[in-house]
Amino acid sequence: MSARQSLIHHTAGCFTCGKSVSARNALAWAHNHVRHNPGHWVEVSLGYIVSAAA
C-alpha cells in the first residue's frame, strides 16, 4: 500500500520586514525574497495531509 499526500497549507513570512505570502509558491517566494533583500530572515510553513492511496 502506498500513501498519497496533498499540500494544504503554504505560507512564508519575513521576520525582518513583515512581508508575507500564502500561496503554493511560498518556498520560491522565500528564496527570491532573501536573495533580493540580504539580511532578511524568512520562515516557510508547508502543511500536508497524508492518507492511504486507494
N, C-alpha and C positions, 0 to 999 in steps of 0.2 A: 504494500500500500504506500502511496506517495502522498505528500502534503501539498496543499495549494496555499499560496499567500497573496494577499491583496493589500496594497498601500492605502491606508485610510486616514492618515494624519501626516501632514508635512508642513513644517514651519521653520523659519530661520529668523533670528533676531540679533541685531548688533548691540552688544553691551556698551560700546563706545558712543555711538550717535543715536541709538534708538530706532533706526530704520528696521523694518521687518517685512516679511512676505509669508503668505500662506498659499502655497502652490506646489504642484508636483515637481517643479524645477527648483525647489528650495535649496538643495545641495549645490546646484550650479550657481544660483544667485549668491550663496555664501562665498564660494570660491571667487567669483567675479568681484564681490564687494571688498573682500580683503586684499585682492590684487590691486584694485584701484584706490584703496584707502589704507595705505600702510599704517600699521599700529592698531588697527581696529580688531576687535575680538567678536566672533560670531558664534552663536550656539545654533545647532541644527537638531531638530527633533523629527524623527520619522517613526510612524507607528504602523504596524502591520497586524492584520488578523490572519491567523493560520488555522486551516482546517484540513481534514482528510479529503483527498480528491476522490471523486466518485468514479 
